[in-house]
Amino acid sequence: MGILKMFHEHSSPADSPSYWASVWGTLDREAYAGDARRHCASSPLWKLTVQTARSDRLFVDGGCGHGYWVKCLHDLGYRAAGVDFSEDTVRQIHKIDPRLDVRVGDIRAMPFDAGSVHVYYSGGVVEHFEDGPAHALREARRILAPDGWFFCSVPDLSPLRRALYRGATDEREVRSGNLTVRRAGATRAEAPRGEERFYCYLFAESQFVRLLQDAGFDVVDSFGTNIAWGLMEFGPVRDAYRAGGRVLEALRKSKEREPAVGADGVREASGPTKPPSSRGQSALGRLGVLAKRVMVQEDRSVPVLGRGVRLAGELAANMRVYVARPSLARPG
């Protein structure tokens, strides 16, 4: 099928600082620390990251955006740094927490010495360069230590997407929400067509493994993530999700408007009249933790259900994570 190329209607392409400055927007000083913790704790990569990173060696988030990974790891005592080319976003982060090592820069020319980084995280970044991810991947290889780790996620050309976009060709587009999809023989910059600007590439696993190998990496694992978002590209699932959200919102508002009424017709305070038993609370708590591990963190280590997570990730993931290490011989 080849590589698929996504476009959006925007004044700027997604490989420009101006686009990402508009995406990141204004950070909330009061909510920043809590937002960072929730973002990292819900990531399928969080457990692997804290198990792999070392407090005495450098962790880098390339294309760090809000800087959430830098914030969380710094607060846990790790050496953490971030790089992003949105000057406005980096300026906001420094105002909120001046202790954080977040720098303005381009991940294709990182401000770190060769071999100085132990763990490099790149979450949904390199696919946004229209001329391809090769320069960014070679730069990742340069700064990583020989025993380092590279965690890189890019949009996955999953079986679901192959089916949804099977009609896409070089000239014929397939619509996906506010994006359009075309097939591309290779990663290359092209002149804009009308109001559309480049957004990202979708890579099959074999294609991106080859790009990593060409950059000097050995891939030790890969797995699909962000399954719910992947399923949302299927129209009926997206429509059902939106309808469910409207129903839940209506129920919430209805509950707020209607006071509880007792048997004698006297208005009561809202809430249950009898607290649930500790056994019920415990069971619900365990179920909630399990649901979070499976549906949010997409934990593949959960007994039995983890296999379902892995299968869903192979069929319908939005992103695919590649766990790679520098190969013994540098490329070319």
C-alpha positions as CSV (number, residue, x, y, z in Angstrom):
1,M,0.0,0.0,0.0
2,G,3.0,2.3,0.5
3,I,3.2,5.1,3.0
4,L,0.1,7.2,3.7
5,K,0.2,10.9,3.9
6,M,-2.3,13.1,5.9
7,F,-3.2,16.7,5.2
8,H,-5.2,19.3,7.1
9,E,-6.7,22.6,6.3
10,H,-4.5,25.0,8.2
11,S,-2.4,28.1,7.5
12,S,0.7,26.2,8.5
13,P,2.1,22.7,8.0
14,A,2.7,20.5,11.0
15,D,6.5,20.7,10.6
16,S,6.4,24.4,11.5
17,P,6.8,26.0,15.0
18,S,3.8,28.3,14.3
19,Y,1.5,25.3,14.0
20,W,2.5,23.7,17.3
21,A,2.4,27.0,19.1
22,S,-1.3,27.2,18.2
23,V,-1.8,23.6,19.2
24,W,-0.2,23.8,22.6
25,G,-1.9,27.1,23.4
26,T,-1.7,28.6,26.9
27,L,-0.6,26.6,29.9
28,D,-2.5,26.7,33.2
29,R,0.0,27.5,36.0
30,E,-2.2,26.1,38.7
31,A,-3.1,22.9,36.9
32,Y,0.3,22.2,35.3
33,A,1.8,19.8,37.9
34,G,-1.4,17.8,38.1
35,D,-1.9,17.7,34.3
36,A,1.7,16.5,33.9
37,R,1.2,13.6,36.4
38,R,-2.1,12.5,34.8
39,H,-0.6,12.6,31.3
40,C,2.4,10.5,32.2
41,A,0.6,8.1,34.5
42,S,-1.9,7.3,31.8
43,S,0.8,6.6,29.2
44,P,1.5,3.0,28.2
45,L,5.2,4.0,28.2
46,W,5.3,5.3,31.8
47,K,6.1,2.1,33.5
48,L,8.8,1.2,30.9
49,T,10.3,4.6,31.2
50,V,10.7,4.7,35.0
51,Q,12.1,1.2,34.9
52,T,14.7,2.1,32.3
53,A,15.7,5.6,33.1
54,R,18.5,6.2,35.7
55,S,18.7,9.2,38.1
56,D,22.4,9.7,37.4
57,R,22.0,9.7,33.6
58,L,20.2,12.0,31.1
59,F,16.6,11.5,29.9
60,V,15.6,13.6,26.9
61,D,12.1,14.3,25.5
62,G,12.5,15.4,21.9
63,G,9.6,17.6,20.8
64,C,8.4,17.9,24.4
65,G,5.5,20.2,23.9
66,H,4.0,21.0,27.3
67,G,7.1,19.4,29.0
68,Y,5.0,17.0,31.0
69,W,7.6,14.1,30.9
70,V,10.4,16.5,31.9
71,K,8.3,17.8,34.8
72,C,7.3,14.3,36.1
73,L,10.8,12.8,35.9
74,H,12.4,15.9,37.3
75,D,10.1,15.8,40.3
76,L,11.0,12.1,40.9
77,G,14.7,13.0,41.0
78,Y,15.8,12.1,37.4
79,R,18.0,14.2,35.2
80,A,15.5,15.2,32.5
81,A,15.6,17.7,29.6
82,G,13.2,18.6,26.8
83,V,13.6,20.3,23.4
84,D,10.8,21.9,21.4
85,F,10.8,24.4,18.6
86,S,7.8,26.4,19.9
87,E,9.5,29.3,21.6
88,D,6.2,30.5,23.2
89,T,5.5,27.1,24.8
90,V,9.1,26.9,26.2
91,R,8.8,30.4,27.6
92,Q,5.5,29.5,29.3
93,I,7.1,26.3,30.9
94,H,10.0,28.4,32.2
95,K,7.6,30.8,33.9
96,I,5.6,28.0,35.5
97,D,8.7,26.0,36.7
98,P,12.1,27.7,36.1
99,R,13.9,24.6,37.4
100,L,12.9,22.5,34.3
101,D,15.6,22.1,31.7
102,V,13.5,22.7,28.6
103,R,15.2,24.3,25.6
104,V,14.2,25.8,22.3
105,G,15.6,23.7,19.5
106,D,15.1,21.4,16.5
107,I,15.2,17.7,17.1
108,R,17.1,17.4,13.8
109,A,20.0,19.3,15.5
110,M,19.9,18.5,19.2
111,P,21.8,20.6,21.7
112,F,23.5,17.6,23.3
113,D,26.9,16.0,22.9
114,A,27.3,12.7,21.1
115,G,26.6,9.7,23.3
116,S,25.4,11.9,26.2
117,V,21.8,10.7,26.5
118,H,20.7,7.4,28.2
119,V,17.0,7.5,27.3
120,Y,15.5,9.4,24.4
121,Y,11.7,9.7,24.2
122,S,10.1,10.9,21.0
123,G,6.3,10.8,21.3
124,G,4.5,11.5,18.0
125,V,7.0,13.9,16.6
126,V,9.2,12.6,13.7
127,E,6.2,11.8,11.5
128,H,5.4,15.5,11.1
129,F,8.4,16.3,9.0
130,E,7.3,16.3,5.3
131,D,10.8,15.4,4.0
132,G,10.7,12.4,6.3
133,P,12.0,11.3,9.7
134,A,15.5,10.2,8.6
135,H,17.3,13.4,9.9
136,A,15.6,13.2,13.3
137,L,16.3,9.5,13.7
138,R,20.0,9.9,12.8
139,E,20.3,12.8,15.3
140,A,18.7,10.5,17.9
141,R,21.3,7.9,17.2
142,R,24.1,10.5,17.5
143,I,23.2,11.7,21.0
144,L,22.4,8.3,22.5
145,A,25.0,6.4,24.5
146,P,26.0,3.0,23.2
147,D,23.9,1.4,26.0
148,G,21.0,3.9,25.5
149,W,17.4,3.4,24.8
150,F,15.2,5.1,22.1
151,F,11.4,5.1,22.7
152,C,9.8,6.4,19.5
153,S,6.0,6.5,18.6
154,V,4.6,7.3,15.2
155,P,1.1,6.8,13.6
156,D,0.5,3.2,12.7
157,L,-0.7,2.0,9.4
158,S,-2.8,-0.6,11.1
159,P,-5.1,-3.2,9.4
160,L,-8.1,-0.9,10.3
161,R,-6.5,2.0,8.6
162,R,-5.5,-0.1,5.6
163,A,-9.2,-1.0,5.2
164,L,-10.5,2.6,5.8
165,Y,-8.0,4.2,3.3
166,R,-7.8,1.5,0.7
167,G,-9.2,3.9,-1.9
168,A,-6.4,6.5,-1.4
169,T,-4.0,6.9,-4.3
170,D,-1.5,9.6,-5.3
171,E,-4.3,11.6,-6.8
172,R,-7.4,10.5,-5.0
173,E,-8.0,11.5,-1.4
174,V,-10.0,9.7,1.3
175,R,-11.5,11.9,4.0
176,S,-11.0,11.2,7.7
177,G,-12.8,13.7,10.0
178,N,-11.0,17.0,9.3
179,L,-8.0,15.3,7.6
180,T,-7.5,14.0,4.1
181,V,-5.4,11.0,3.2
182,R,-3.3,10.2,0.1
183,R,-0.8,7.5,-0.7
184,A,2.8,8.5,-1.0
185,G,5.5,6.5,-2.7
186,A,8.2,8.0,-0.4
187,T,8.6,10.7,2.2
188,R,9.2,13.9,0.3
189,A,8.2,17.6,0.5
190,E,5.6,18.7,-2.1
191,A,4.0,22.0,-3.1
192,P,0.7,22.6,-1.2
193,R,-2.5,21.7,-2.9
194,G,-5.2,24.4,-2.4
195,E,-5.9,25.1,1.3
196,E,-4.4,21.8,2.5
197,R,-1.1,21.6,4.3
198,F,1.0,18.6,5.3
199,Y,0.1,17.0,8.7
200,C,1.8,13.6,9.1
201,Y,2.8,10.2,7.7
202,L,1.3,6.9,8.6
203,F,3.9,4.1,8.6
204,A,3.5,0.3,8.4
205,E,5.6,-1.5,11.0
206,S,8.0,-2.9,8.4
207,Q,8.6,0.5,6.9
208,F,9.5,2.3,10.1
209,V,11.7,-0.6,11.4
210,R,13.7,-0.2,8.2
211,L,14.0,3.6,8.8
212,L,15.3,2.9,12.3
213,Q,17.7,0.3,11.0
214,D,19.0,2.7,8.4
215,A,19.6,5.3,11.1
216,G,21.7,2.8,13.2
217,F,19.2,1.2,15.5
218,D,18.2,-2.3,16.4
219,V,14.4,-2.6,17.2
220,V,13.8,-4.8,20.3
221,D,10.1,-4.4,20.6
222,S,7.1,-2.6,19.0
223,F,3.4,-2.4,20.0
224,G,0.3,-0.5,19.1
225,T,-1.1,2.1,21.5
226,N,-3.9,4.8,21.7
227,I,-6.4,2.1,20.6
228,A,-9.5,4.1,21.4
229,W,-8.3,6.9,19.1
230,G,-7.5,4.4,16.4
231,L,-11.0,3.0,16.6
232,M,-12.4,6.6,16.4
233,E,-11.3,6.8,12.8
234,F,-14.0,4.3,12.0
235,G,-17.1,6.4,11.4
236,P,-19.7,4.3,13.4
237,V,-17.4,4.1,16.4
238,R,-16.8,7.9,16.3
239,D,-20.6,8.6,16.0
240,A,-21.4,6.2,18.9
241,Y,-18.8,7.9,21.1
242,R,-20.2,11.3,20.4
243,A,-23.8,10.2,21.0
244,G,-22.8,8.5,24.2
245,G,-21.0,11.7,25.4
246,R,-24.2,13.7,24.7
247,V,-26.3,11.2,26.7
248,L,-23.9,11.3,29.6
249,E,-23.8,15.1,29.6
250,A,-27.6,15.2,29.6
251,L,-27.9,12.8,32.5
252,R,-25.3,14.8,34.5
253,K,-27.3,18.0,34.0
254,S,-30.6,16.3,34.8
255,K,-29.2,15.0,38.0
256,E,-27.9,18.4,39.0
257,R,-31.3,19.9,38.5
258,E,-33.4,17.3,40.3
259,P,-33.1,17.3,44.1
260,A,-33.4,14.0,46.0
261,V,-36.9,13.5,47.6
262,G,-37.5,11.3,50.6
263,A,-40.5,9.0,51.2
264,D,-42.3,11.8,53.1
265,G,-41.8,14.2,50.2
266,V,-39.2,16.3,52.0
267,R,-36.3,17.5,50.0
268,E,-33.1,15.7,50.9
269,A,-29.4,16.4,50.5
270,S,-28.0,14.9,47.4
271,G,-26.0,11.7,47.7
272,P,-26.8,8.2,48.9
273,T,-28.7,7.9,52.2
274,K,-26.5,4.9,53.2
275,P,-22.8,4.6,52.5
276,P,-21.8,1.6,50.4
277,S,-20.2,-1.3,52.3
278,S,-16.4,-1.4,52.6
279,R,-16.6,-4.7,50.6
280,G,-18.5,-3.0,47.8
281,Q,-16.1,-0.1,47.8
282,S,-13.1,-2.5,47.7
283,A,-14.6,-4.4,44.8
284,L,-15.4,-1.3,42.9
285,G,-11.9,0.1,43.6
286,R,-10.2,-3.0,42.2
287,L,-12.4,-3.0,39.2
288,G,-11.6,0.7,38.6
289,V,-7.9,0.0,38.8
290,L,-8.2,-2.9,36.5
291,A,-10.2,-0.9,34.0
292,K,-7.6,1.9,34.1
293,R,-4.8,-0.5,33.5
294,V,-6.5,-2.1,30.5
295,M,-8.3,0.8,28.9
296,V,-6.2,3.8,29.7
297,Q,-2.6,2.5,30.3
298,E,-3.1,-0.4,27.9
299,D,-1.1,-2.6,30.2
300,R,-0.2,-5.7,28.2
301,S,1.0,-7.5,31.4
302,V,-2.5,-7.8,32.8
303,P,-3.4,-11.6,33.0
304,V,-5.7,-12.7,30.2
305,L,-7.0,-9.2,29.3
306,G,-3.4,-8.1,28.4
307,R,-3.6,-10.4,25.4
308,G,-6.7,-8.6,24.2
309,V,-4.9,-5.3,24.6
310,R,-2.0,-6.6,22.5
311,L,-4.4,-7.9,19.8
312,A,-6.4,-4.7,19.7
313,G,-3.1,-2.7,19.4
314,E,-2.1,-4.8,16.4
315,L,-5.4,-4.3,14.6
316,A,-6.6,-0.8,15.3
317,A,-3.9,1.3,17.1
318,N,-3.5,5.0,16.5
319,M,0.2,5.0,17.3
320,R,2.9,2.4,17.4
321,V,5.8,2.5,19.9
322,Y,9.2,1.3,18.8
323,V,11.7,0.3,21.5
324,A,15.1,0.5,20.0
325,R,18.8,0.5,20.9
326,P,21.9,1.7,19.1
327,S,23.3,-1.0,16.9
328,L,26.9,-2.1,17.5
329,A,28.0,-0.6,14.2
330,R,27.1,3.0,13.3
331,P,25.4,3.4,9.9
332,G,27.4,4.2,6.8
